[in-house]
Amino acid sequence: MSAVVTQPQAGEKGQEFAMMTAPPPTVVVPAGFPPGLAYLGAIEEVRVHQQMELLEVLVGWEKNNRYRICNTSDQQFMFAKEDTDCCTRQVCGTARPFVMNITDNDGQNLIQLHRPFRCQGSMFWCCCLQEMEIHSPAGVPIATIKQIWTCWTPRYKVFDMNGTPLFTILGECCYCKCCTDVIFQVFRGEDESVETGQIIKHWGGCREVFGAANDFTLRFPSGMDVLTKAILLGATFLIDFNYFEYSRN
């Protein structure tokens, strides 16, 4: 059984969370990839909790986003932190470019996300579709997620670095609804007849309304490999910025 300890998050003083401390379950991680991905490969559900920032709640001053990545018992096994300069955050808002570092509880980098600047809310938005590159380890790209133009329903394609389609992600047409969850279905390749996973944005109540903090659950099918899970985890952050961060501006 995995041990749990309550201690300050690596690099984040004064904050205490339940974190995994035992070695991860035995999962084969491909050579050249961070061994710390092993725990991700062993579970079929991941919860992502955005941390509330008091300064943002009180005065609207945009800070780097931070997220706890947990198992179904809300024990943290990864931590994600945006790396964007202050001026870019205040001026560009949710359209800002960023690097997101996803680390284990010891601060070792496992996944890195690179999002370039893209305009949002323009009448010509179909020419400014969002995209993001996923690295593991840092500096080694493994996939790209690209927004696909549609009149209404959110749609994304995930490609490997050879341009081969890995997944299609399809959201609900009414993704701004409150008091209920929003589901993004994941389909293997370009075949949208068989669902192979879900990214669920949970309604957060007061935490979301007043704190602008979002919560997600990722559900994977049994047997999905660890790198595929890492890619879908990365896709969650682009979806968050594209649809659920507007209350911060």
Secondary structure by P-SEA (a helix, b strand, c coil): cbbbbbccccccccccccccccccccccccccccccaaaaaaccbbbbbbbbbcccccccccccbbbbbbcccccccbbbbbbbcaaaaaaccccbbbbbbbbcccccccbbbbbcccccccccccccccbbbbbcccccccbbbbbbbcccbbbbbbbcccccccbbbbbbcccccccbbbbbbbbcccccccccbbbbbccccccccccccccbbbbbcccccaaaaaaaaaaaaaaaaaccccccc
